[in-house]
Amino acid sequence: MKRFSLAKRERITRTAEFRTSLKKGVFSSGRSVKIGVSPNGLDYSRIGVSLRKEDFRLSVTRNKLKRHIKEIFRLNKYGFSKGYDIIFIARAPAAKMDYRQLEADLLGVASKARVYRNDK
């Protein structure tokens, strides 16, 4: 049975790790999300979420979007390629999207970046 939890090792938390991933990363953009992808040399992928305070003034909105993006990754992580650091940078239109629209856009951009494949 597959585990759909998001372990601490699967998250990028340190500023230095964010910077190296963003510096080495290849970017793809969608309507509401920009994705930076860089190889990490590990046998699993890691996720980082970045939101600008200028785009999302309320902390409630920022935290909700972070939770939604992490949840989308958690539920679909077996479709993501292994061995990559994936940074999700949310844009202002993401605040007006519901969960399903955000999921479709995020997975579409990840497919375009060639780090996600849908085997359903």
Residue frames relative to the residue before (quaternion, step in Angstrom):
aa qw qx qy qz dx dy dz
M 1.0000 0.0000 0.0000 0.0000 0.00 0.00 0.00
K 0.4299 -0.7088 0.4999 0.2506 3.58 -0.92 0.92
R 0.3099 -0.7238 0.5851 0.1943 3.54 -1.13 0.76
F 0.1922 -0.8094 0.5492 0.0793 3.55 -0.75 1.03
S 0.3974 0.7015 -0.5049 0.3083 3.59 1.09 0.53
L 0.3406 -0.7047 0.5801 0.2256 3.56 -1.27 0.32
A 0.2441 -0.8060 0.5276 0.1116 3.55 -0.22 1.32
K 0.6413 -0.5349 0.3862 0.3917 3.57 -1.20 0.46
R 0.6444 0.5344 -0.3260 0.4392 3.60 1.03 -0.72
E 0.6530 0.5164 -0.3047 0.4628 3.60 1.24 -0.37
R 0.6514 0.4740 -0.3199 0.4987 3.59 1.27 0.18
I 0.3128 -0.6968 0.6097 0.2118 3.54 -1.13 0.70
T 0.0365 -0.8402 0.5406 -0.0227 3.56 -0.55 1.15
R 0.6784 0.5003 -0.3018 0.4454 3.60 1.05 -0.63
T 0.5681 -0.6153 0.4399 0.3243 3.53 -1.07 0.83
A 0.6383 0.5358 -0.3301 0.4432 3.60 0.97 -0.81
E 0.6500 0.5033 -0.3141 0.4750 3.59 1.01 -0.78
F 0.6110 0.5342 -0.3424 0.4734 3.59 1.05 -0.74
R 0.6850 0.5031 -0.2929 0.4381 3.57 0.82 -1.00
T 0.6792 0.4693 -0.3103 0.4713 3.61 0.87 -0.84
S 0.6379 0.5182 -0.3310 0.4637 3.60 1.00 -0.72
L 0.6820 0.4769 -0.2896 0.4729 3.57 0.96 -0.83
K 0.6471 0.5260 -0.3203 0.4494 3.58 1.05 -0.73
K 0.7444 0.3878 -0.2062 0.5030 3.60 0.95 -0.88
G 0.5567 0.6971 -0.3457 0.2908 3.56 1.23 -0.46
V 0.3045 -0.6696 0.6456 0.2053 3.47 -1.42 0.46
F 0.2360 -0.8266 0.5036 0.0858 3.57 -0.74 1.05
S 0.0625 -0.7359 0.6729 0.0427 3.51 -1.30 0.67
S 0.1929 -0.8077 0.5515 0.0788 3.56 -1.01 0.81
G 0.1383 -0.7475 0.6445 0.0826 3.47 -1.27 0.65
R 0.7545 -0.3710 0.2715 0.4685 3.54 -1.26 -0.27
S 0.8288 0.1961 -0.0695 0.5194 3.57 0.90 -0.90
V 0.7801 0.2698 -0.1283 0.5497 3.59 1.22 -0.33
K 0.1595 -0.7256 0.6602 0.1108 3.52 -1.21 0.70
I 0.1585 -0.8025 0.5720 0.0603 3.60 -0.89 0.93
G 0.1373 -0.7505 0.6420 0.0762 3.53 -1.02 0.91
V 0.0702 -0.8114 0.5801 -0.0119 3.58 -0.73 1.10
S 0.1117 0.7748 -0.6171 0.0799 3.56 -0.91 0.94
P 0.5216 -0.6327 0.4583 0.3429 3.62 -1.04 0.70
N 0.2120 -0.8064 0.5416 0.1068 3.58 -1.02 0.76
G 0.4614 -0.7147 0.4329 0.2981 3.63 1.22 -0.10
L 0.5884 0.5493 -0.3770 0.4583 3.61 1.23 0.27
D 0.5247 -0.6407 0.4526 0.3305 3.59 -1.23 0.24
Y 0.7094 0.3160 -0.2566 0.5754 3.58 1.23 0.47
S 0.4512 -0.6705 0.5153 0.2852 3.56 -1.23 0.42
R 0.2215 -0.7561 0.6021 0.1294 3.53 -1.22 0.60
I 0.2661 -0.7683 0.5696 0.1201 3.54 -1.17 0.68
G 0.0309 -0.7531 0.6566 0.0270 3.50 -1.22 0.70
V 0.1625 -0.7822 0.5964 0.0786 3.58 -1.02 0.77
S 0.0356 -0.7990 0.5999 -0.0200 3.53 -0.87 1.02
L 0.0130 0.7769 -0.6282 0.0393 3.55 -0.94 0.97
R 0.3566 -0.7336 0.5395 0.2089 3.56 -0.97 0.88
K 0.4995 -0.6653 0.4711 0.2931 3.53 -0.95 0.90
E 0.6024 0.5704 -0.3539 0.4318 3.58 1.15 -0.59
D 0.6900 0.4700 -0.2707 0.4792 3.60 1.10 -0.69
F 0.7835 0.1739 -0.0589 0.5937 3.57 1.08 -0.79
R 0.2222 -0.8373 0.4873 0.1096 3.56 0.11 1.31
L 0.7372 0.4114 -0.2391 0.4796 3.59 0.91 -0.85
S 0.4812 -0.6789 0.4734 0.2888 3.56 -0.88 0.94
V 0.5649 0.5909 -0.3809 0.4320 3.60 1.14 -0.58
T 0.6711 0.4923 -0.2863 0.4747 3.59 0.94 -0.91
R 0.6504 0.5163 -0.3181 0.4575 3.59 0.93 -0.89
N 0.6925 0.4796 -0.2835 0.4584 3.58 0.83 -0.95
K 0.6272 0.5305 -0.3336 0.4625 3.58 1.03 -0.76
L 0.6676 0.4945 -0.3028 0.4671 3.60 0.91 -0.88
K 0.6275 0.5260 -0.3360 0.4656 3.59 1.00 -0.79
R 0.6549 0.5077 -0.3084 0.4671 3.58 0.95 -0.88
H 0.6598 0.5099 -0.3104 0.4564 3.58 0.93 -0.86
I 0.6710 0.4943 -0.3059 0.4602 3.61 0.87 -0.90
K 0.6594 0.4939 -0.3100 0.4745 3.60 0.93 -0.84
E 0.6466 0.5175 -0.3154 0.4634 3.58 1.03 -0.78
I 0.6286 0.5221 -0.3305 0.4722 3.59 1.00 -0.79
F 0.6571 0.4915 -0.3088 0.4810 3.58 0.95 -0.84
R 0.6570 0.5355 -0.3151 0.4269 3.59 0.87 -0.96
L 0.7201 0.4503 -0.2562 0.4617 3.58 0.86 -0.95
N 0.7673 0.3317 -0.1727 0.5209 3.60 1.15 -0.53
K 0.3552 0.7952 -0.4553 0.1848 3.60 1.24 0.13
Y 0.6274 0.5318 -0.3604 0.4401 3.62 1.10 -0.40
G 0.6208 0.5106 -0.3467 0.4834 3.59 1.26 -0.09
F 0.6031 0.5546 -0.3538 0.4511 3.58 1.27 -0.32
S 0.5228 -0.6282 0.4791 0.3202 3.56 -1.09 0.75
K 0.4383 -0.6944 0.5092 0.2577 3.56 -1.13 0.68
G 0.7627 0.4090 -0.2827 0.4136 3.54 -1.24 0.50
Y 0.6397 0.5069 -0.3371 0.4693 3.60 1.14 0.52
D 0.2997 -0.6598 0.6464 0.2386 3.51 -1.33 0.48
I 0.0835 -0.8039 0.5889 -0.0008 3.55 -0.71 1.10
I 0.1133 -0.7880 0.6047 0.0245 3.54 -0.65 1.20
F 0.1658 -0.7710 0.6102 0.0758 3.57 -0.74 1.08
I 0.0729 -0.7817 0.6193 0.0080 3.56 -0.71 1.12
A 0.2518 -0.7961 0.5362 0.1239 3.56 -0.39 1.26
R 0.2629 -0.7434 0.5982 0.1428 3.54 -1.15 0.76
A 0.7422 -0.4593 0.2745 0.4036 3.55 -1.28 0.41
P 0.6511 0.5234 -0.3606 0.4148 3.70 0.86 -0.71
A 0.5313 0.6431 -0.4081 0.3709 3.62 1.18 -0.37
A 0.6032 0.5883 -0.3592 0.4012 3.60 1.08 -0.62
K 0.7205 0.4379 -0.2465 0.4779 3.59 1.11 -0.63
M 0.5837 0.5907 -0.3666 0.4195 3.60 1.28 -0.10
D 0.3900 -0.6648 0.5656 0.2933 3.53 -1.18 0.50
Y 0.7601 -0.4198 0.2512 0.4276 3.55 -1.33 0.23
R 0.6847 0.5001 -0.2905 0.4435 3.63 0.84 -0.96
Q 0.6478 0.5022 -0.3207 0.4747 3.60 0.98 -0.77
L 0.6476 0.5127 -0.3086 0.4718 3.58 0.99 -0.87
E 0.6433 0.5227 -0.3163 0.4614 3.58 0.98 -0.86
A 0.6636 0.5018 -0.3073 0.4619 3.61 0.88 -0.90
D 0.6740 0.4898 -0.2968 0.4666 3.59 0.92 -0.87
L 0.6681 0.5119 -0.2991 0.4497 3.57 0.90 -0.95
L 0.6980 0.4550 -0.2760 0.4792 3.59 0.85 -0.92
G 0.6095 0.5473 -0.3457 0.4577 3.58 1.13 -0.60
V 0.6658 0.4798 -0.2952 0.4893 3.57 0.97 -0.85
A 0.6378 0.5189 -0.3282 0.4649 3.60 1.02 -0.75
S 0.6286 0.5149 -0.3298 0.4805 3.60 1.08 -0.68
K 0.6411 0.5226 -0.3107 0.4683 3.55 1.02 -0.84
A 0.6840 0.4611 -0.2670 0.4982 3.59 1.12 -0.71
R 0.4054 -0.7564 0.4218 0.2925 3.59 1.38 -0.03
V 0.5251 0.5951 -0.4468 0.4130 3.55 0.98 0.85
Y 0.7377 0.3085 -0.2065 0.5638 3.59 1.29 0.00
R 0.0127 -0.7649 0.6439 0.0096 3.51 -1.08 0.84
N 0.3143 -0.7509 0.5586 0.1591 3.54 -0.97 0.92
D 0.0935 -0.8207 0.5634 0.0176 3.59 -0.48 1.20
K 0.3807 0.7401 -0.4858 0.2671 3.62 1.13 0.36
